[in-house]
């Protein structure tokens, strides 16, 4: 995977995490589960999957990895490495 694409993926992951954290903070502050920072019809994870040409069972794996990343158990760099391995296997 080329360096530019890796950096783009990292940027998307970091943005997803920032939006996730801010949404949780706002939901807690307002006591609401329906706070949306991004439009409801925009899904950055879906955009990431499309960028990587990933669908089907692999998309479940990527979603799981992103969830692990959001919980702080993996870094963006580690996710990029996993995604690179996944896309290499599919090529």
C-alpha positions in Angstrom: 0.0 0.0 0.0 1.4 3.4 -1.0 2.5 5.8 1.7 0.0 8.5 0.7 -2.9 6.0 1.0 -1.6 4.9 4.5 -1.5 8.5 5.6 -5.1 9.1 4.3 -6.3 6.1 6.2 -4.6 7.3 9.4 -6.2 10.7 9.0 -9.7 9.1 8.6 -9.1 6.9 11.6 -8.1 9.9 13.7 -11.1 11.9 12.6 -13.4 8.9 13.4 -12.0 8.7 16.9 -12.3 12.4 17.5 -15.9 12.5 16.4 -16.6 9.4 18.5 -15.1 11.0 21.6 -16.8 14.3 21.1 -20.2 12.6 20.5 -19.8 10.6 23.7 -19.0 13.8 25.6 -21.9 15.7 24.2 -24.3 12.8 24.8 -23.2 12.7 28.4 -23.4 16.4 28.9 -26.9 16.6 27.4 -28.2 13.2 28.6 -29.1 12.2 25.1 -28.3 9.3 22.9 -29.2 11.1 19.7 -26.3 13.6 19.3 -24.9 13.7 15.8 -21.9 15.8 14.8 -21.8 14.5 11.3 -24.9 14.2 9.1 -26.8 11.0 9.8 -26.3 9.9 6.2 -22.5 10.2 6.3 -20.6 7.2 7.6 -16.8 7.7 7.7 -16.3 4.0 8.3 -18.2 3.2 5.1 -16.0 5.7 3.3 -12.9 3.9 4.6 -14.2 0.6 3.5 -14.9 1.9 0.0 -11.4 3.5 -0.1 -9.9 0.1 0.6 -12.3 -1.8 -1.7 -13.4 -4.0 1.3 -16.8 -5.6 1.5 -18.5 -8.7 2.9 -16.8 -10.5 5.8 -13.7 -8.4 5.6 -15.8 -5.3 6.4 -16.9 -6.9 9.7 -13.2 -7.5 10.5 -12.4 -3.9 9.7 -15.3 -2.6 11.8 -14.1 -4.8 14.7 -10.6 -3.4 14.3 -11.9 0.2 14.3 -13.9 -0.6 17.4 -10.8 -1.8 19.1 -9.0 1.3 18.0 -11.8 3.5 19.3 -11.6 1.9 22.7 -7.9 2.7 22.8 -6.5 -0.9 22.6 -4.8 -0.3 19.2 -3.1 2.7 17.6 -3.9 4.2 14.2 -0.5 2.8 13.0 -1.4 -0.7 14.1 -4.8 -0.5 12.4 -3.1 0.7 9.2 -0.7 -2.3 9.3 -3.7 -4.7 9.8 -5.5 -3.0 6.9 -2.5 -3.2 4.7 -2.2 -7.0 5.4 -5.9 -7.5 4.7 -5.8 -5.6 1.4 -2.6 -7.4 0.4 -4.3 -10.8 1.0 -7.2 -9.7 -1.2 -5.1 -8.5 -4.1 
